[in-house]
Amino acid sequence: MFCINHPLVMIELFLIGLLQVVGQISVYYVISHFKQHIYPLISTTRKILTILFSIFLFSHKLNAPQWFSLVIVFASMGYELYD
């Protein structure tokens, strides 16, 4: 009933499905052409960048423990790249 009452939601659902397919193909490509350990690094980097964009573009506030956690994650990623 919701989709009938709001037909534009079908476009949104289609786009979400399409993006999920593109994401899965990207994961398969990365794993098949590079080491399987590279994908978690890519995924973590994307998630951290998403958080940073959320903080700076949308002015979301973080408290001190949350900033400390972000520093730990960035330090871990930097160490893994260095290693």
C-alpha positions as CSV (number, residue, x, y, z in Angstrom):
1,M,0.0,0.0,0.0
2,F,2.8,2.4,0.8
3,C,4.4,2.0,-2.6
4,I,1.0,2.6,-4.2
5,N,0.4,5.8,-2.2
6,H,4.0,7.0,-2.8
7,P,5.1,5.9,-6.3
8,L,8.4,7.8,-6.1
9,V,9.6,5.4,-3.5
10,M,10.0,2.8,-6.2
11,I,12.7,4.9,-7.9
12,E,14.5,5.1,-4.5
13,L,14.2,1.4,-4.0
14,F,15.5,0.7,-7.5
15,L,18.5,3.0,-7.0
16,I,19.3,1.4,-3.6
17,G,19.3,-2.0,-5.3
18,L,21.4,-0.8,-8.2
19,L,24.0,0.7,-5.8
20,Q,24.1,-2.6,-3.8
21,V,24.8,-4.5,-7.0
22,V,27.6,-2.0,-7.9
23,G,29.0,-2.4,-4.4
24,Q,29.0,-6.2,-4.5
25,I,30.7,-6.1,-8.0
26,S,33.3,-3.7,-6.5
27,V,34.0,-6.0,-3.6
28,Y,34.4,-9.0,-5.9
29,Y,36.7,-7.1,-8.2
30,V,39.0,-5.9,-5.3
31,I,39.2,-9.4,-3.8
32,S,39.8,-11.1,-7.1
33,H,42.5,-8.7,-8.4
34,F,44.2,-7.8,-5.1
35,K,44.9,-9.5,-1.8
36,Q,41.8,-10.3,0.2
37,H,43.3,-8.3,3.0
38,I,43.0,-5.0,1.0
39,Y,39.2,-4.9,1.1
40,P,38.9,-4.4,4.9
41,L,41.3,-1.5,4.6
42,I,39.2,0.1,1.8
43,S,36.0,-0.5,3.7
44,T,37.3,1.0,6.9
45,T,38.8,4.0,5.1
46,R,35.4,4.6,3.4
47,K,33.6,4.4,6.8
48,I,36.0,6.8,8.5
49,L,35.8,9.3,5.6
50,T,32.0,9.1,5.9
51,I,32.2,9.9,9.6
52,L,34.6,12.8,9.0
53,F,32.3,14.2,6.3
54,S,29.4,13.8,8.6
55,I,31.2,15.7,11.3
56,F,32.5,18.6,9.2
57,L,29.8,19.0,6.5
58,F,26.8,18.5,8.8
59,S,28.3,19.9,12.0
60,H,27.7,16.8,14.1
61,K,29.3,17.1,17.5
62,L,31.6,14.4,19.0
63,N,32.6,14.2,22.6
64,A,36.2,13.5,23.8
65,P,36.0,9.7,23.9
66,Q,34.6,9.6,20.3
67,W,37.4,11.8,19.1
68,F,39.9,9.6,20.9
69,S,38.4,6.5,19.2
70,L,38.7,8.2,15.8
71,V,42.4,8.9,16.5
72,I,42.9,5.2,17.5
73,V,41.3,4.0,14.2
74,F,43.4,6.4,12.1
75,A,46.6,5.4,13.9
76,S,45.8,1.7,13.4
77,M,45.2,2.3,9.7
78,G,48.4,4.3,9.4
79,Y,50.3,1.5,11.1
80,E,48.9,-1.1,8.9
81,L,49.8,0.9,5.8
82,Y,53.3,1.5,7.1
83,D,53.7,-2.2,8.0
